[in-house]
Structures are given as structure tokens and as C-alpha cells.
């Protein structure tokens, strides 16, 4: 665990009443920064990347190594089987339970993730609409029969505003909207203004688009060299649920293993999909005025400086 000799002395930097978040796009260095901070301020890390919660999905999710998790305690990592379908609410509840336990021990929780929805669900009070597995399964069967665009037209007939807010190709959100409309009579695709669950300091790390594209390509090259294809083959053999199968890289390699594309194409498509995902992350996080964006040239020093001002 953490070396006491390396722990920062400031009470303000280790205030257990406050949550720290480290956010930003994929491959930018969030995990490394959080690990360095946690070591310095004697904190625990709470993972907010849903795919890192799945056992066995290690290389493709850039999951912290066993050595890193020995150095600093991590929560919500290797917590579920890849066959499990974990909702945002279930993930939030597990993360909050971990945060409550960390704070009870007088330690500071650092929430780390690149999904704005998952991070916000953990640290803000969001009112998620109800769900019904039977209703959702019925709409999913309908989706297979008619396709997302036809289902989007049905959504438009039920709730024009919800249809206007949801892309016609986003099958998962269309199904969710139709499920909620059937349960409650309406659906809003826009989340309300955030209300903090507990006091939170938001730290963000980012890079220029050109730099981020290089980081992503380098990361995926490293994943491939580390045996990413073999990992996907292994987890598919053990069982891979619908959500886990859609993870970046796992979907593309899965198509390769099914003979639909070759490995070179799978690799190129993984890079393209990851870059596209990173662009969405950048846009979404930049819309949140609470985030203090760290100096790209010295993020760790800037983070310590920011925490010292609390």
C-alpha cells in the first residue's frame, strides 16, 4: 500500500469529506495521474470505467496492473463477470458504497473515469428513470425485427422531443427511451443540472487532438503487442455479455475472430472508433464548468497546487 514517507502533510489535500475526480478522454493519462496523486495524498481510487469492472478484460480496458492495485487500493475493478449486464445505477451504487467506506476510514476517494455519465452518476444526484427487463426485452426483439431507424420513427410518434434528442442510429438509447415512455409516459434525453452528492473537486486532463490521436494509436499498438487478440478470444470462450462485447476493441476483434474482417482491419477500426469516442469525451467534459483543467505539461504538479487551495 502507500508509503507513509511519501504522503503529503497538508490536511486540506487529504480531506476525506471531499471527493476528487480525475476525468478526461481515453489514453490521456488519467490512471497514471490518479495513481501518483493517491500515493502522494494517501487516497483510494474508485474506478468509474464500467468496462474495467469486468473480470478478465484487462488489456483492452487498460486496467491498472496487479502491482498498481497493490500499491494503491482500487475499487470497482474486477467486480463483475463479463456476462453481467450492469446498469449505470448498479455501478453507481457499488462506487458510492466504496466511497462511503473510504471516507469512514478517514481517507480521500479519487474517482477516475472517461465516461461523463458514469462519473456524474457517482458524484452527483441524478434521478434515473425506472426500468423493466421484460419491457426492454420486448423492444429489443422489435429492434432486431425492424431495425433502429424504424424504431426511431415509433419513438417520434410517441415523443417527438425525445426522438429529436436521440440519433436515429443509436439503437440502445432508442430502446431505453421507448421502455421509459411505456413505464412513465415520457422520456427526456437530457440530464438535469447537477447537484453534488458530496463536495467534489473536479480535475481534468486533456491533450490537443493531434497529440491525443498519437496517444491512442500508441496505446492500441501496445495492447496488440500485449496479446489483446488472445484476451478477446479467451473472454469470448468464457462468455461475453452484450454490453461487454461492445467495448472498444472487443467488438472489432470479435468480428475478426468471426471471420468478418482481417486483423489489420480490426486494428484500424479499433483506432478509428477510439478516436471518435475520445472526441465525444472531450466535447462532453469541456461543457462542465466545474472541471479544473490541468497544465498539460505538468499535470501532477498542477493537481497538487489545486488541491492545496481547498
Steps between C-alpha positions, in 0.01 A plus 500: 500500500601866517841591645438729801825683427358618168167624637435872479467678835221745414167429668317680219646274232381188681158619617290180509180706485587595142498282191758558228424410140756456223330513160586537134514306174640152459879448483580845638652374827217515756590174671869588533417842641247355747748236613768762559256724689364213710852402603583857591185587698425151642177445309305210346399487134141431394479386140224660291576309178224240477705269278785483753245355739489178297727211602747394231461811284843634588705591194221655296375720785850615607412368845746586780749219552508274805812686614323836473199368688733372771665839522166685528167343589259504202123451518247388233771316306451128423163518672271330245497218248515607133164326459334744744296792368584774751286814489626848580295490821655170612849629426424827682378315809814284513725804456315700766522211746876499444521879544302483824737233632809697396374818669410305815866400521602866486643465151432694179328332204625582149242416232664436162328455168441613145123456489332825601174316575660246735711758683207735538269219610745425782574851627174682413138438589328384181145371485517198269167381358371151589575188298316177423701212348192343337398821327856568388538144367181542296630821342837335436325218313314761299830672424637180349190467281468857366837671563589822688365752248154345488500485880608864507188588298288328765679706761424814299131410501503449877725789604622739225736687734671181618539390136652837412757461779604142409697405190297262274795260495539479879306178551574467870366845589194455278411177679558663838281797407214277387531296820482812719211647301304179549573510874455872569336660197797719399876503458762771516834439329659789686625464854406766757743756639737321740455508877808367685458186710800613710748786457713412198811646342504433125841467334526455123787390281493541123724535194479656156317291240822428316677390817202294616479319166864396538444388859203287394688338213797427727273351768326269256833391353612415853176310568544294186859417592388402850260236365169686459373257233570201725323675789187552291511138384527389864217712642271409211561133573406555866194708414457861399179693560349751260644804677851363545507379138449861383810630680752679281726246333305199625228558241750550217716201597184295546410568137851393403469174694164440331669534160322822400819711475873436519719597795652804328151638438395423856797693631434799273130502590586486871717810461229684305227408750718603794587836343130563435418408860776730631357792302162448669672485839685826434184681391296377797754571771576845358134591557533456878623826656589329829805327353840654568707416192853416597813628332574243230875539550490440878161352601618345828655822631194699389269248670688531830488878472124489441440265794710718729256788438202308643 
